[in-house]
């Protein structure tokens, strides 16, 4: 199962999807290799689905890296984790423009959350099936966790707590 992208964070996540589609095996020297050993083999009760995909992008003098890992049960549940680093990363630039106060419309809601001292945003579809947690670990590092299906808000925050957030932030 492939997670369907949510309407509001599409701007935040579009760059990762585009880069991974255009260059799925790209690599580079700027960062993502150090994150690979920090990703767990199991997350939210789901096994990693193959090796993570990482890349480093250089464009207009800006360099950024990302690492993407899918976890699933091969039937109904999927969790995707993306680590993004670099002030030039479109996802980080877009995240900076999102409102920090709760926002709600007919189909989804965004609300601020704090996990292990890191302040981020939780985006949920009102039907509860898809959720995205965006958690900056510093000024130029962002963790994005997407899950389908998602029952309670705590499902995403609990998954985030399973990640070694402080160890990832230390690599910034």
URUR-V175034 format. One record per residue. N is the residue number from 1. SS is DSSP state (H for helix, E for strand, L for the rest). PHI is phi as a letter, one per 40 degrees, with the letter a starting at -180 (NA if undefined). Layout:
n:N ss:SS phi:PHI
n:N ss:SS phi:PHI
//
This chain:
n:1 ss:L phi:NA
n:2 ss:L phi:b
n:3 ss:L phi:c
n:4 ss:L phi:c
n:5 ss:L phi:c
n:6 ss:L phi:c
n:7 ss:L phi:c
n:8 ss:L phi:c
n:9 ss:L phi:c
n:10 ss:H phi:d
n:11 ss:H phi:c
n:12 ss:H phi:c
n:13 ss:H phi:b
n:14 ss:H phi:d
n:15 ss:H phi:c
n:16 ss:H phi:c
n:17 ss:H phi:c
n:18 ss:H phi:c
n:19 ss:H phi:c
n:20 ss:H phi:c
n:21 ss:H phi:c
n:22 ss:H phi:c
n:23 ss:L phi:a
n:24 ss:L phi:c
n:25 ss:L phi:b
n:26 ss:L phi:c
n:27 ss:L phi:b
n:28 ss:L phi:a
n:29 ss:L phi:c
n:30 ss:L phi:c
n:31 ss:L phi:h
n:32 ss:H phi:c
n:33 ss:H phi:d
n:34 ss:H phi:c
n:35 ss:H phi:c
n:36 ss:H phi:d
n:37 ss:L phi:c
n:38 ss:L phi:c
n:39 ss:L phi:c
n:40 ss:L phi:c
n:41 ss:L phi:c
n:42 ss:E phi:b
n:43 ss:E phi:a
n:44 ss:L phi:g
n:45 ss:L phi:g
n:46 ss:E phi:b
n:47 ss:E phi:c
n:48 ss:E phi:c
n:49 ss:L phi:b
n:50 ss:L phi:g
n:51 ss:L phi:c
n:52 ss:L phi:c
n:53 ss:E phi:b
n:54 ss:E phi:b
n:55 ss:E phi:a
n:56 ss:E phi:b
n:57 ss:E phi:b
n:58 ss:E phi:b
n:59 ss:E phi:a
n:60 ss:L phi:f
n:61 ss:L phi:g
n:62 ss:E phi:b
n:63 ss:E phi:b
n:64 ss:E phi:a
n:65 ss:E phi:b
n:66 ss:E phi:a
n:67 ss:E phi:b
n:68 ss:E phi:b
n:69 ss:E phi:b
n:70 ss:E phi:b
n:71 ss:E phi:b
n:72 ss:E phi:a
n:73 ss:L phi:b
n:74 ss:L phi:g
n:75 ss:L phi:b
n:76 ss:L phi:b
n:77 ss:L phi:b
n:78 ss:E phi:b
n:79 ss:E phi:b
n:80 ss:E phi:b
n:81 ss:E phi:b
n:82 ss:E phi:b
n:83 ss:E phi:b
n:84 ss:E phi:b
n:85 ss:E phi:b
n:86 ss:L phi:h
n:87 ss:L phi:c
n:88 ss:L phi:c
n:89 ss:L phi:c
n:90 ss:H phi:d
n:91 ss:H phi:c
n:92 ss:H phi:c
n:93 ss:H phi:c
n:94 ss:H phi:c
n:95 ss:H phi:d
n:96 ss:H phi:c
n:97 ss:H phi:c
n:98 ss:L phi:c
n:99 ss:L phi:c
n:100 ss:L phi:c
n:101 ss:L phi:c
n:102 ss:L phi:d
n:103 ss:E phi:b
n:104 ss:E phi:a
n:105 ss:L phi:b
n:106 ss:L phi:c
n:107 ss:L phi:b
n:108 ss:E phi:a
n:109 ss:E phi:a
n:110 ss:E phi:b
n:111 ss:E phi:a
n:112 ss:E phi:c
n:113 ss:E phi:b
n:114 ss:E phi:b
n:115 ss:E phi:b
n:116 ss:L phi:f
n:117 ss:L phi:g
n:118 ss:E phi:b
n:119 ss:E phi:b
n:120 ss:E phi:b
n:121 ss:E phi:b
n:122 ss:E phi:b
n:123 ss:E phi:b
n:124 ss:E phi:b
n:125 ss:E phi:c
n:126 ss:L phi:c
n:127 ss:L phi:c
n:128 ss:L phi:g
n:129 ss:L phi:c
n:130 ss:E phi:b
n:131 ss:E phi:b
n:132 ss:E phi:b
n:133 ss:E phi:b
n:134 ss:E phi:b
n:135 ss:E phi:b
n:136 ss:E phi:c
n:137 ss:E phi:b
n:138 ss:E phi:i
n:139 ss:L phi:c
n:140 ss:L phi:b
n:141 ss:E phi:b
n:142 ss:E phi:b
n:143 ss:E phi:b
n:144 ss:E phi:b
n:145 ss:E phi:b
n:146 ss:E phi:b
n:147 ss:E phi:a
n:148 ss:E phi:a
n:149 ss:L phi:c
n:150 ss:L phi:b
n:151 ss:L phi:c
n:152 ss:L phi:c
n:153 ss:H phi:d
n:154 ss:H phi:c
n:155 ss:H phi:d
n:156 ss:H phi:c
n:157 ss:H phi:c
n:158 ss:H phi:c
n:159 ss:H phi:c
n:160 ss:H phi:c
n:161 ss:H phi:c
n:162 ss:H phi:c
n:163 ss:L phi:c
n:164 ss:L phi:c
n:165 ss:H phi:d
n:166 ss:H phi:c
n:167 ss:H phi:c
n:168 ss:H phi:c
n:169 ss:H phi:c
n:170 ss:H phi:c
n:171 ss:L phi:c
n:172 ss:L phi:c
//
